[in-house]
Amino acid sequence: MAATRKVEIVIIGAGPAGLALANWFRDSDIRVLLVDTKPGPTPRGKAEGIKSTTNEIFDSFGIGPQITAESWRLEEIALWGPRKDGGDGIVREQVIPDRAEELGKARESLLQQSRVEHHMLQNLLSHSSLEIKYSTGPTSVQIDESHSHPGNDYPLSINLARVKHDENQANGTQTANDLNEDGNIEEQIRAKYVVGCDGAHSWLRKQLDISLEGDLTDSVFGKSSRVVDMIPKTNFPDVRRVCYLRAASGTILMVPRNNKEIRLYIPVESGSALPDPKDLTFDRILAAARQIMAPYTLEAGAVSWWSAYRVGQRVGSHFSSANERAFLVGDAVHTHSPKAGQGMNTSIQDAYNLGWKLRLVLQGRVPVAPGALLQTYEAERRPVAQDLITFDRGYLKLFSASSAQFDTEFLRAMKFTTGLSIRYLPSCAVQLPRGVDALGPSLLKADLVPGKRLQDFQVVYQADGVSTRIQTRMQATGAFRVVVFAGDVANAELLARSQRLGEFLADPVSGLGRLTMARGDTSATWQQVPVEVLVVHCADRNRVSLLDWHEVYRPWSSDEGYDYWRVFADAESTHDGHGRVYERLELDGKKGCCAVVRPDGYVGAVVDVDDFQGLRGYFEGVGMLQAENPVVNDKS
């Protein structure tokens, strides 16, 4: 008889999405089980592009420095096309900086998926509440949808079986479904939630009867693509730049990697004699690349990996099911071609969106209507996937021919792939200012708007002038942040407004004190508060003292004294220049504002510094506080 045990969450699939989701539950007592039919972590190949938002996620998990140290930063993009004079071969048309000014930092870097998984996995191993089982897959799932969230019961029953690996098979594994026919059930798991991060052929998606809507046609890159990781021996002059090569015989996306490697993406064009990936060989791929790159030569030095696969654009009809007890993340619920480098990034960002919501619900921090918060996962991430599919279908049409509008359109594309256009719709977790029904179209800029990510920016600590970036400061602990943009607090009235706000934030009765103040006097208890308060002012640092601020902005602990790391200045750094936060975010230094930043770094609300009712109303809407009598705003 199979053994039975209980966990809070079962994650199916230990790739980038599953590991990112599991990282949300570090330093908690939430029991999480990851299972994957693979024999172990991904050994090579697959995705490798990392956008700036994903790097910020890694920073919040505490593994940003390790990943940055191994990554290859991308700086330039070269475009090559047919000769204008009608002659044979290709010529360079232009070189474009790989940059989005709004970010104030590098837009993207490269690190192969296996190394990304390695760092996320290592980050989990020291936490006893998290377990990973490879060579294991689910064979059945039953869900009782009648239970409330999160509840004391475990309404999911999931049977697991060991997966036998056959090295003679093309994919190296036998599926868990095969084993189910033999009745080889190893373990029965009772859980509260299950999350499918199990890829494009998702087992859980099929069990939930959720369909993928779309098709396998990629009109620009053909119906299948070839990809090669190798050290090239070539006289092609731009081999260390990102290159889009367009020739009469086909197209190539060339991406430089570390260790002198490059990656080549080569589509099987419409009408090709090789329409099926299984018919491809490495020699045929290399021959196709040589033909496109002529008159330049190409030989393979060392080849670390190559593959061929079909590509397409499809989105799941639902991202959650069974009364928000089951969720799908990443490739399990949306698929698209690799050409814009969005697959791994979007999967990790899906997981990042879902993880904090599950964590807060399971920790009992959302006592009012927790199911409503969980519903926002599909409401927020499905439109992102749909927009990505629309973008993906047209992206390389930019490169099909030269165009006078190319520079403008390509810059828009770079901003899109960086996430500057993502804005979640109003919900319990995204609230518009009172009296505002809509915000209009999302702009491709770093503005401070509910539903958009708080763009990273440089500030300096008030206490010592050391520079830091705000997203690095926001670790993935499950905490919200109330970020007070206090303005020029050398002005006595502006400082007084911030002090009145501090009194409200610390008030446990009519304010937010139950969320912002520690239940003890040690530094450890302050690290566990559900809402952390931060300040960014734009005054002359020498005219402001840390001790001028209310205690909620610089709390005291019995073991470590004052917390010096919550008050920041938008000021010149000794070594790193000026972040110009107020200018970038278009903030009025004579007025200021207050932003609620969710645990995933997205802005939940923006209110006036003295709008106490709006601030408390946000946390009532999320379900973290019971609605009470209206708070009287203090504008005296």
N, C-alpha and C positions, 0 to 999 in steps of 0.2 A: 504494500500500500504506500502511495506517495506521501511524503512528509508535507505538512501544512505549516505555513508561518505567515506573519503579517508584516506588511510594510505600508508606508503611506503612498508611495508613488512607484510604479513600474515604468521604466523607460525602455522602449524596444528600439535598439539601435545605438551603438556606442561610437558613431562617427562625430563629426563636428557639432551637429545639432544636439545630439544626445549628451555629449560631454559638456557643451555649453550650458544646457539645461541643468545638469547635475551640479555644475559649479555654483549655482544659486543657493544650494543647500549646504555648502560648507559652513562650518561653525554654527550648526543648528542641530537639534535633536530629531529632525525629520528623517525618517528611514527611507532610503531610496535604493532601488535595485535596478541596475542597467543590465540588459541582456543583449547579446549579439551573436548571430550564427557564425560570424567569422572566427577563425582560430585565435585571433589576436588583433592588436592595433593595425591600422592600414600601413603596409610596408613601404609603399612608393606610389608615385603618380597621383592622378586625380587633380583636385582643385589646388590653386595656390595664390590667387590674387586676394589681397587684404586691403580693403578700403579703410579710410581714416576712422569711420564710426566703429568698425570692428576692432581696430586697434585700441580705441577708447574702451571698448568692452573688455578686452584683455587687460588693460590697465586696471579696470575696476575689479577684476578677479585677482590682481596682484601678480600677473605673469607678463605684463607688457614689456618690461625691460628684457626678459629672456627672449621673447619673440622678436622684438626690435633688433636685438643683437645678431640674430641669425638671418634677418630679412634682407632682401635686396630692394633698395628704394628706387622707384622709377622717376626719372627726371624729364625725359623728352620722348616725343612720338614723331616718327618719320613716316611720311607718305610717299609711296612709289607708284608710278603708273606707266602706261605705254608712252613711247617716244612721240613727241609732237610732230616730228617730221615724217612719221609713218614707217620709220626704220624698225628693225627687230630689237627686242629687249626692252628693259624698263629703265626709268630714270627717276631720281629723287625729285619730287614736286615741292615739298616743303617740310620744315621741322617745327613742331609746336611744343611749347612747354607743357608738361603734364602737371597742371596747376589750376587750382580754384582759389582765387584771391580771398574769398570769404572765409576760408578755413584757417588761414594764418599758419599753415603747416603743411607737411607733405600729404598729398592726396591718396597715394596708394603705394604699396610695397608687395613683394612677392616672398612667399615661404610655402613650400609644398605642404600639402594637407597632412602628411604623416608626421611632420614636425609640429604642426599646430596641434594635432591630436596628442602628441607626446606631452607637450607642456600642459595642456588641459588635464590630461590623465594624471600626470605627476602631482598636479595641484589637488587631486582628490584622494590620493592614496593614504594620507595620514589621518583621514576622517573616518572613524569607525562606523558612522551611521550610513556611509555610502559604500555600496558593494557593486562590483562589476563581474559578470560571468560571461566569458566568451564560450564559443561552441555550444551555445544554449539558445533555444528559441521557443516562442509560445506555440501551443497547439490548439488552444481554445480560450475564449474569453466570454464570461457571462457578467452582465451588469444589471443590478437592481436599481432602477432609476427613481425609486420612490423616496430615497433618503435625502435629508437636507444636507447642506454644506456647512462645515466639513463633516460634522457629526461624529459620534463615537463609534459608529459601525464601519465595517469594511465591505461595501456593497459590490465589490468586484472580485470575481474568482477567475484566476488565470493559471492554466496548466502549462508547465514548462517541460521541455525534453532536451536531452543532450543531442548534439548534432555530430554525426560521424563525418570525418573529412576524407575524401578520396582524392589523392594527388593526381590520379589519372583523369579526373573529370576536368572539363574545360574551365569551370569556375572554382574548382577546388573544394566544393562543399556539397553536402546533401542537405536538403531543407528539412526543417522541423516537421513539416506536414508529412513528409515521407515516413518519418519515425512514428508519427501518430497512428499510422495504419498498423504498426506493430504493438500499439498500446504501451510504448516505452515512455511513460510519464515519470519524470524524476521528482517533481516538486509541484505542489499546489500553493499558489500565492493568493492571499487575501489582501486587497489594496483599496485605497480610497480613490486613486486616480491612475489612469494609464495614458501614456503619451507615445505615439508612434513617430519615431525619428528614423524609420527603417527604409528610407529611400524610395525611388520611383516605383518599385514593385511592392510597395508597402503591404505587408500582411495585415496590419491593423486596419488600414483603409478598406481592404476587401471585406474584413469581418464586419465593419460598420456600414457596409454597402454605400460608401461615398464614392461618387464617380469623379473622374477627371474630365473637365470640359475643355475642348480644343482639338488640336490635331498634331500630327508628327511632321508637318511641313514647315520647313525653314526656308523661306523663299530666297534668301540671300546666300546662305551657306549650304544649300542643298539639303537632302534628306538625311545625310549622315556626314560625319566628320572624322578626320584622322588627326591624331595628336602624337607627337614625338618629343621626348626629352633626351637631348644628346649634347655632347661637346662637338661643335662644328669645326671643320677645317675648310675655310672659305676665304675668298677675297672680297666678299660683300662688305662695303665700308660701314654700314650701319648695324652690324650684327649685335652691338651692345646697346642698341636703342630698341624701344618698342616700335615695331614697323607693321604697317599695313601695305602689302604688296598686291598690286592689281595688274594682271596681264591678260592677254587674250585667252590663254590656256587655263586661267583660274586665279584664285586669290589665296593669300597666306596671311595669317596673323603671326608675327614673330615676337617673342617675349624673352628678354634676357633673364637669366637666373644666376644664382651664385655658383661658385666653383666652375666658372667658365661655360656653364651649360646654357642652352637656349631651349625654349619650347616652341614648336611649330604646330599651329592649327591649320589644317588644310581641308577644305570642304570637298565632298564628292559632288561635283556640279551636276545640275539637272542634265539629263541625257548622257551621263557618264556610263561607260561600260562596266563600272564597278559600283552598282547601286546598293549592294548589300555589304555591311561591314564585315561579315564573316568571310567574304571573298578577298579581303585585302591582305597584303603582306608588307613587311617593312621595305623590301626592295621596291615595290610599286609606289609606296608613299614617298620614298627618297627620289625616285624618278620623277614623280609629279612635282616635287619641290624644285628640282633642278630645272625643269621645263619653265616653271613660273619665274625663277630667279635669273634666267639667262639675260645677259651674257656672263653673269657671275657664276662662279663654280661653287659646288658644295659637296663635301665628303663627310662621312660620319667618323668621328674619332671614337668616342665611347658612347654607347646608347644605354641609358639607365631604364627607360620605359617607353613603350609605345602601345597605342590602342586605337580602336575604331568603334564608333557607336552611332546610333541614331540620335537625332536631336529633335526637339519639338517644343511647342508652347502650349501647356495645359495647366489649368487651375482647378482645384477641388471644389465641388459644389458646396462643401462645408469644411470648416477647419476644426470644429468641435461637434460632439454628438453625445447622446445618452445623458441629457440634462447636465452638460458640462462635466461629465465624469471621464470622458475620453477626448483626446486632442491629437491632431496631426500637425507635424512641424517639418519645415524644409521641403526636400524633394519628395517626401511622402504626400505632399498636397499641392505642389506646384513644380513644374519642370520647364526648362528653357535651355537654349543653347549656351555654350560657355563663352561666347565671343566678347561679351561685355564684362566678364569676370564677376558676375553677381551671384552665382550659385551658392558657394560656401558662405559668402557674406550674408545673403538673405536668410539662409538657414540658421546661422548663428543669431541673427537679429530677431528672427521668429522666436527662437528659444529664449532669448533675453527678455522679450516682451511677455512671454507666458510665465517664466520662472518666478518673477517677483510676485505675481498675482497668486500663484499656488502657494508660495512661501507665506505670504501674509494671511491667506485664508487658513492654512494648516496651523499657523501659530495663534489663531484666534484673534488676530488684530483687526478683522473686519466682521464685527458681530452683527452688523445690520446688512441684510441682503448680500451675503458674499457671492451668491450665484450671479448677481448683476455685474460684479467686477470680473468674474471669469468669462462672462459673455463678451466682454470687450476685446478678448484675444482675437476672435474671428472678425469682429467688427472693425478692428484696427489693421490686422495683418492681411486679410483677404484683398482689400482694395490695393494694398501695396503690391501684392503678387500680380493682380490684374494690370496695374499700371506698368509693372516690369515687363509683362508679356507684350503689351502694346509697344513699349519702348524697344524691346528685344527684336520684334519683327522688323522694325524699320531702321535699326541702328546702323548696320553696315551698308544701307543704301546711300549713306553719306559718302562711302568710299567707292561706289560703283562708277563714278565719273567726277571730274573736277567741277567745282561750282564756285561762283562768286560769293555765295552765302556760307561757304563751308566753315570758315573760322567761327562765325557766330553760332551756327548750329552745333558745331563740335564742342564749343565751350558750354553750351546748354546741356549737351549730353554728358560732359564731364561732371557738371554740377548735379545732374540727375543721379548718376551712378554713385555720387558721394552722399546722397540722401537729403540734399538741401530742399527738395520739393516735397518730402514726406510731411504731411500734416494730418494727424488723426482727427476724425470727426468728433463733435461734442458727444459726451457720454458722462457717466458718473465719474470717470477718471480724467476727463477733459471738459472743463467748464468755461464758458464764455463770460465776460463781464456782464453784470446785470444791465439789462436794457439793450444788449447787443444780441441780435438773432443770428447773424452770420458774419464771416470775416472776409468774404470775397475769395478770389483765387489765391492759392499758395504761391508765394514769390520765391524765386531761386536766389535767396540771400539769407544772411545770418540774422534774421529778425527774432525778437522775443515775442512769440505768439503762442497761445494755448494750442497744444496738439503737435507742435514742432519740437525737435530736439534742441536742448540748450546747446548752442554751438560752443565748442571749446574756446577758451580764451586764457591769456596770460594775466596774472595778477601778482602782487607781492604781498607777503605777510606784513600786517601792520607792526608786529612785534620786532621783526628783524630785517625786513626789506628783501628777504630771499624770494626769488620768483618761483612760481609754480603754475600749473594749468588746472583749471577748475574741474575738468572731468577726471583728472588723475586724483584729485582730492575726494571724489565721490565714489567710494568703494561700494561693492555690491554686497551690502549687509541687509538689504530689505528696507532701509530707512528712506523716508521722504526727506527732502530738504526744503526749508523755507529760506530762499535767498533774498535778503533785503538789500536792494540797490538804494542805499541811503542818501546818495547825492553828496553834495559838498557840505559835510557835517562840521566844517569850521564855522559855518553859519549856525548860530545858536538855536534858531528855530528849527532847522532841519535836524539837528542833533536831538532836540526835545521831542520831535515827532518820532524818531527812532526809539527814544527812551519810552514813550507811551506805548509804542508797539511792543517793546520788550516786556512791559508790564502785562500786556494782554497775552503775549505768548507764554508767559510763565504762570498765568492765572489758571489754577486747576478747576475752577468752578465755571466761570463764563468764558474763559479763554481756551488756550490750547495746552495748558500746563500738564494735563494728563498724558499728552503725547510728547512734549518737549523736555520735561524735567525728569531727572533720574530718580529711580526708587531706591536710593542709597547715596552714599557720599564718596564712593570710590570711582576711579577712572573707568573701571570695567562696567559699572552700572551706567555711566554716561554713554558708553559705546553701544548700549543696548536700547537707547531711546528710539521710539518709532519715527520721530521727526527731529531732524537735526537743524539747528538754526545757524545760518552763515550770513555774513555781512560783506558787501563790496561797496566801498565809498570812493569818492573821487576828490577828496580834500587833500591838501598838503599834509603828508604824514607827520611832519614835525609840528603841526598845529593840533594834532589829535593824540590822545593817550589811550592805550588799551583799557585802562581803568576808568575812563570816562563812560564806558558802555555799561548797559544793564547786564546783570549776571547771566541772563540766558544767552548772551553773545560770547561770554568768556567764563564758562562755568568753573567752579572750584571743586576739586576732589581732595579727599583727605590724604591720599597717597602721592599725588603728583602736583598738587597746587593748581594754578590756573591753566586752562586750556588756551594756548596761544595761537591755535591754528584754525580759528573760526572767523577772524576779522581780517579782511583783505583790503588793499588799496589798489585802485586803478592808477598806477604811478610808474615812474621810470625805474627800471631795475639797473643796478650797478653794472651788470654784465650782459643782460639779455634784452635791452631796449624797453619800449613802452607797449603794453598790450592794447591801449586805447579801447577799453571795453565799452565805455559809454558811447563813444563814436561809432564803433562797429555795430552795436545793438540799437543804435539810434535812441538812446536814453537821455532824458533831460536831467542834467546834474543839479538843477535848481528845484527839482520836484522829486525825482526818484520813483521807485515802484517796488513791488514785492512779488516775487515769482515762486509758485509752488512747483518744485521739480520732483518728478516721480522717481522711484528707485531705478528705473531704466534710463534716466537722463532726459526724458521728455517733459516738456512744460505742461503741467496740469491746469494752471490758472495764473493769470497776471492781474493784480489788484493794486489800488492805491495803497500807499504806506499806512494810511489811517482808515482803510476799509476793513475793519475788524469783522464785520458781519460776512463780507465776501470771503474772507480767509477761513473763518470757522465753517462757513457754508460749504466750502470745498471738501473738508474732511467729513462733514455730515453726509455729503453726496457720495463720497467713496464708501461710506459705511463704517468709518473708524470711530465716529462719535454719534451719539443719539442727538436728534434734533431737539433743541430747547428753545426757550423764548428768544426773540431776536436780540442780538448784541447791539448795544448802542455805540455807534462809532464815535471816537473821541477826536474831534477836530478843533478842540480848543487851543 
